[in-house]
Amino acid sequence: MFSKGQIIFALLFFMFFVITITISYQKDLKENKLHYKGTYKILISFIIGIILLFVIKFSSK
């Protein structure tokens, strides 16, 4: 289905992509902690909201 060259290219691309994403994440981690304080509260509120929607849906049957 794929030639040997295509498989090698895909593997190399994937490896370099993962390495680049990891390095970028580590560089941004310090700034993200500074600029995005308290975002976990928003995540928790979204999760609670979705749970409440399911509770309302199943309790109204």
Backbone as CSV, one residue per row, in Angstrom:
resi,resn,N_x,N_y,N_z,CA_x,CA_y,CA_z,C_x,C_y,C_z
1,MET,0.820,-1.178,0.000,0.000,0.000,0.000,0.875,1.257,0.000
2,PHE,1.851,1.336,0.900,2.781,2.461,0.928,4.158,1.960,0.535
3,SER,4.906,2.818,-0.134,6.273,2.428,-0.490,7.170,2.589,0.742
4,LYS,8.364,2.016,0.634,9.298,2.071,1.751,9.690,3.527,2.051
5,GLY,9.860,4.327,1.015,10.215,5.728,1.198,9.123,6.518,1.900
6,GLN,7.876,6.231,1.569,6.761,6.921,2.219,6.683,6.565,3.707
7,ILE,6.926,5.326,4.031,6.893,4.898,5.431,8.016,5.565,6.208
8,ILE,9.219,5.610,5.614,10.354,6.256,6.277,10.057,7.744,6.484
9,PHE,9.526,8.393,5.446,9.176,9.812,5.572,8.149,10.023,6.676
10,ALA,7.134,9.196,6.727,6.091,9.345,7.744,6.664,9.180,9.147
11,LEU,7.523,8.204,9.340,8.120,7.984,10.653,9.013,9.155,11.062
12,LEU,9.836,9.629,10.133,10.708,10.767,10.440,9.890,12.025,10.717
13,PHE,8.872,12.263,9.907,8.010,13.421,10.120,7.355,13.355,11.493
14,PHE,6.820,12.203,11.854,6.163,12.036,13.147,7.145,12.279,14.292
15,MET,8.354,11.724,14.187,9.353,11.899,15.250,9.712,13.376,15.420
16,PHE,10.003,14.073,14.322,10.369,15.483,14.419,9.191,16.347,14.877
17,PHE,7.995,15.984,14.477,6.804,16.712,14.912,6.639,16.597,16.423
18,VAL,6.759,15.398,16.963,6.613,15.185,18.403,7.711,15.924,19.157
19,ILE,8.941,15.877,18.655,10.051,16.577,19.304,9.791,18.089,19.310
20,THR,9.355,18.631,18.177,9.090,20.070,18.078,7.963,20.493,19.003
21,ILE,6.896,19.722,19.041,5.772,20.049,19.921,6.206,19.998,21.384
22,THR,7.013,19.018,21.757,7.484,18.890,23.137,8.341,20.082,23.531
23,ILE,9.267,20.473,22.666,10.136,21.619,22.954,9.308,22.898,23.070
24,SER,8.359,23.092,22.168,7.513,24.285,22.213,6.682,24.319,23.487
25,TYR,6.151,23.172,23.887,5.345,23.106,25.106,6.186,23.465,26.321
26,GLN,7.408,22.951,26.381,8.263,23.240,27.528,8.630,24.718,27.593
27,LYS,8.830,25.364,26.441,9.135,26.792,26.429,7.936,27.614,26.889
28,ASP,6.741,27.224,26.474,5.536,27.975,26.803,4.996,27.679,28.190
29,LEU,5.457,26.628,28.818,4.897,26.216,30.106,5.037,27.310,31.159
30,LYS,6.194,27.981,31.197,6.409,29.035,32.192,5.465,30.204,31.954
31,GLU,5.304,30.613,30.700,4.424,31.735,30.396,2.960,31.372,30.606
32,ASN,2.590,30.133,30.315,1.201,29.714,30.498,0.800,29.767,31.963
33,LYS,1.709,29.413,32.845,1.407,29.473,34.275,1.194,30.915,34.713
34,LEU,1.885,31.853,34.067,1.764,33.256,34.427,0.467,33.860,33.889
35,HIS,0.128,33.573,32.642,-0.991,34.231,31.983,-2.335,33.534,32.178
36,TYR,-2.336,32.263,32.480,-3.587,31.512,32.535,-3.865,30.959,33.923
37,LYS,-3.737,31.808,34.916,-4.032,31.388,36.293,-5.538,31.192,36.444
38,GLY,-5.940,30.162,37.140,-7.341,29.961,37.473,-8.196,29.370,36.362
39,THR,-7.603,28.900,35.297,-8.411,28.341,34.213,-9.043,27.014,34.623
40,TYR,-8.499,26.376,35.629,-9.095,25.120,36.086,-10.511,25.351,36.621
41,LYS,-10.772,26.560,37.130,-12.112,26.868,37.629,-13.127,26.851,36.487
42,ILE,-12.719,27.361,35.333,-13.602,27.366,34.168,-13.848,25.934,33.703
43,LEU,-12.807,25.121,33.687,-12.956,23.720,33.293,-13.908,22.991,34.229
44,ILE,-13.745,23.200,35.517,-14.619,22.546,36.491,-16.067,22.995,36.305
45,SER,-16.276,24.299,36.032,-17.646,24.778,35.838,-18.274,24.185,34.586
46,PHE,-17.509,24.022,33.500,-18.034,23.368,32.301,-18.426,21.919,32.585
47,ILE,-17.579,21.204,33.305,-17.876,19.808,33.624,-19.130,19.716,34.482
48,ILE,-19.245,20.594,35.481,-20.443,20.596,36.327,-21.675,20.922,35.501
49,GLY,-21.562,21.882,34.581,-22.683,22.232,33.723,-23.143,21.073,32.866
50,ILE,-22.198,20.335,32.283,-22.553,19.178,31.452,-23.203,18.095,32.301
51,ILE,-22.679,17.865,33.492,-23.266,16.872,34.394,-24.697,17.274,34.764
52,LEU,-24.898,18.562,35.031,-26.247,19.034,35.354,-27.209,18.829,34.186
53,LEU,-26.749,19.069,32.969,-27.602,18.830,31.800,-28.013,17.364,31.703
54,PHE,-27.071,16.452,31.950,-27.407,15.026,31.920,-28.368,14.656,33.041
55,VAL,-28.160,15.229,34.221,-29.065,14.951,35.345,-30.466,15.436,35.013
56,ILE,-30.585,16.621,34.453,-31.913,17.147,34.073,-32.540,16.276,32.994
57,LYS,-31.760,15.861,32.037,-32.279,15.041,30.942,-32.836,13.717,31.461
58,PHE,-32.059,13.048,32.304,-32.480,11.727,32.768,-33.547,11.801,33.859
59,SER,-33.611,12.907,34.593,-34.628,13.017,35.630,-35.973,13.443,35.070
60,SER,-35.992,14.011,33.874,-37.258,14.476,33.295,-37.987,13.386,32.504
61,LYS,-37.416,12.206,32.428,-38.068,11.124,31.679,-39.231,10.547,32.436
